[in-house]
Amino acid sequence: MTLVGEFNTKDAIGRIKKNFESIPRQPNPPIVDMTEPEQKAERRVTVDDVLARSPRFDLAFKAIPGNTNDFYALQVLSNVLQGGQSSRLYQKLVKEKEQVTGVFGLMDEKRGPGALYVQATVKPGVKVADVEANIYQEIERLKKEPIADWELQKAKNSSRRAFINNLQNSISRAINLSQYAVYYNDPGLINTRLDKVNAVTKEDVQRVANQYLRDTNRTVVITIPKPKGAAPPSGQ
């Protein structure tokens, strides 16, 4: 149970005990093993979708659980790569090449292995393969050279803004406190999380790019619009 807001602590604890203390505690559930085997080859699928209006390219790199040093480094990396209109992929794919109508993604946070996601909506007449190649080109830049000082600071500022905005209402604060307690046994993370983001260096970003953004560690889904009423492929 998580309680947030303006209340008298002694009175609140008394009410909680009165209403819930008599409920017998149940045995702790068994610990779930959330480890996954290492991905050793790219996984790829193409989907024909009658509801899709434009081709879409989705990319995911298997990563690690949240609240780890590498998780925060990947979060900063994701902001550099695709966080806002000054990000590398937006500048490359939307502004320079004019290949996509939008590109975005995130570093997903899980108790078990998470993933870094990239999603791009491809313009009509543009080859998805060309968009994919340009995305990999920007990823290789992250591996080969440190990001700029302004990119690092902007990425950290973006994480800070998103985190603080998420705490503007009581329900969001309650959810975060509960999640940190359940995920990491550390509700106090709500007060130290930004320190962990601020500790990320340019070298950390380059290191995790090489460690996790490998071709053998990625899954690719390409969605292609399919005309309604089109005949299914033979054999189906």
KADA-V530330 format. One record per backbone hydrogen bond with DSSP energy under -0.5 kcal/mol. NH is the residue of the N-H (numbers start at 1). CO is the residue of the C=O. E is the energy in kcal/mol with one decimal. If there is no record, write none. Layout:
BEGIN
nh co e
NH CO E
NH CO E
END
This chain:
BEGIN
nh co e
7 5 -0.7
9 7 -0.6
12 8 -2.8
13 9 -2.7
14 10 -1.9
15 11 -2.1
16 12 -2.4
17 13 -2.5
18 14 -2.2
19 15 -2.0
20 16 -2.3
21 16 -0.5
21 17 -1.7
23 20 -1.5
34 32 -0.8
40 38 -0.5
43 218 -2.0
45 220 -2.0
47 222 -3.2
49 47 -0.6
49 224 -2.6
52 49 -0.8
56 223 -2.1
57 120 -2.9
58 56 -0.5
58 221 -2.7
59 118 -2.8
60 219 -2.1
61 116 -2.3
62 60 -0.5
62 217 -2.0
63 114 -2.9
66 110 -2.7
72 68 -2.0
73 69 -1.8
74 70 -2.5
75 71 -2.0
76 72 -2.0
77 73 -2.4
78 74 -2.6
79 75 -1.7
80 76 -2.1
81 77 -2.6
82 78 -2.8
83 79 -1.9
84 82 -1.1
87 84 -1.5
88 80 -1.9
89 81 -2.8
91 87 -2.3
92 88 -2.2
93 89 -3.0
94 89 -0.6
94 90 -1.8
95 90 -1.8
96 91 -2.7
97 92 -2.7
99 93 -2.8
100 93 -1.3
101 121 -2.4
102 121 -0.8
104 119 -2.4
106 117 -0.9
108 106 -0.7
108 115 -2.7
110 108 -0.5
113 34 -0.8
114 64 -0.7
116 61 -2.2
117 106 -3.1
117 115 -0.6
118 59 -2.6
119 104 -2.9
120 57 -2.4
121 102 -2.2
122 55 -2.4
122 120 -0.6
123 99 -2.7
126 123 -1.8
130 127 -0.6
131 127 -1.5
132 128 -2.8
133 129 -2.2
134 130 -1.9
135 131 -2.1
136 132 -2.2
137 133 -1.8
138 134 -1.8
139 135 -1.9
140 136 -2.4
141 137 -1.5
142 138 -1.5
143 139 -1.3
144 140 -1.9
145 141 -2.1
152 148 -2.1
153 149 -2.3
154 150 -2.5
155 151 -2.5
156 152 -2.0
157 153 -2.6
158 154 -2.5
159 155 -2.0
160 156 -2.4
161 157 -2.8
162 158 -2.5
163 159 -2.3
164 160 -2.6
165 161 -2.7
166 162 -1.6
167 163 -0.6
167 164 -1.2
168 165 -1.3
173 169 -1.8
174 170 -2.5
175 171 -2.3
176 172 -2.5
177 173 -2.5
178 174 -2.5
179 175 -2.8
180 176 -2.6
181 177 -1.8
182 178 -2.7
183 179 -3.4
184 180 -1.5
185 181 -1.0
186 180 -2.1
189 186 -1.9
190 187 -1.6
191 188 -2.2
192 188 -0.6
192 189 -0.7
193 189 -2.2
196 192 -1.3
197 193 -1.6
198 194 -2.6
199 195 -1.1
200 197 -1.6
205 201 -1.8
206 202 -2.1
207 203 -2.3
208 204 -2.6
209 205 -1.8
210 206 -1.7
211 207 -1.9
212 208 -2.7
213 208 -0.7
213 209 -1.4
214 212 -1.5
217 214 -1.3
218 215 -1.0
219 60 -2.5
220 43 -3.1
221 58 -2.6
222 45 -2.3
223 56 -2.7
223 221 -0.5
224 47 -3.2
224 222 -0.5
226 49 -2.0
230 227 -1.7
236 233 -1.5
END
